[in-house]
Amino acid sequence: MHGAISILNAIGTGYGSAVGISLKVIAQVSLSNGRGIKVRTEIGKELLEDLALTILPIDIVSENQINISIISEIPPGYGLKSSSAVTSALSLACFKITSDNLDDKYVLESAVAASLKAGVTFTGAFDDAAACYYGGVVITDNRSRELLKHYSAPEDLYALIFLPAQVTRGDFTSRLPIMSDLFFDSFNLAKSGNYWKAMNLNGVIMSSISGFDSRPALDALKAGALSASISGNGPATAAVTSLENTNNIMDAYSRYDGKVLVSKLNNKKASVEVID
């Protein structure tokens, strides 16, 4: 499974959009003698246990120890879809144990339902899960969990992601619906294929409501980025750019306290491998 960055935050209207990036998450699931679930990660252990118990048949759970290991390149808590990538990867791995006939929608819906139950998402984050699972650019109705549009992302573009130091998320999400008309404008842009313009508009709205510093995004645009926005509920800022402008954007980010991740956009669908 891969990560993603936001094009349109879904909290404002229920419609969301995201684009896949190449940072990876690997979920490993194995069965051994014993009973119970052993999770090798410090992030969301209860969520992952509940998800595995929901998907795996009772006879497998009662007759085996379920061993779960998560390996992730995506830093959690920055709006880079780490929860969606992890839960979707685990959902895929667990379904593979039960059957070779995988149903993409069922895999995703199970991950979304588990995330909602655990309270790690406000809308179910179907847009985030779909972008992580399918890659490319997705536009979704998170309320009905419907994939409305799916575009291939230009494969020569990069995401430059600024992770600010010592910044925490404030409680601003309840204010996002106030700007629903502007979020709808962003949605219509994305749906028509103008997703980089949609991302820029999302960035303006999110910066004004969240209180996160808008300067990294504005400086990235000035340095040649196609688009830039707060990703998810922040605090990361993601800029999409061609290779030729990456150094200029890195220089622009260097004025601020934090670190930068560089990742190509991703069009690869999630995959699963059985190891004997």
Secondary structure as UniProt FT lines:
FT   STRAND          2..8
FT   HELIX           10..12
FT   STRAND          15..32
FT   STRAND          36..40
FT   HELIX           45..55
FT   HELIX           58..63
FT   STRAND          65..72
FT   TURN            76..77
FT   HELIX           82..98
FT   HELIX           104..118
FT   HELIX           126..134
FT   STRAND          137..141
FT   TURN            142..145
FT   STRAND          146..151
FT   TURN            155..156
FT   STRAND          157..164
FT   TURN            165..166
FT   HELIX           173..179
FT   HELIX           180..191
FT   TURN            192..193
FT   HELIX           195..210
FT   HELIX           215..222
FT   TURN            223..224
FT   STRAND          227..230
FT   TURN            232..233
FT   STRAND          237..242
FT   HELIX           243..245
FT   HELIX           246..253
FT   TURN            254..255
FT   STRAND          258..265
//
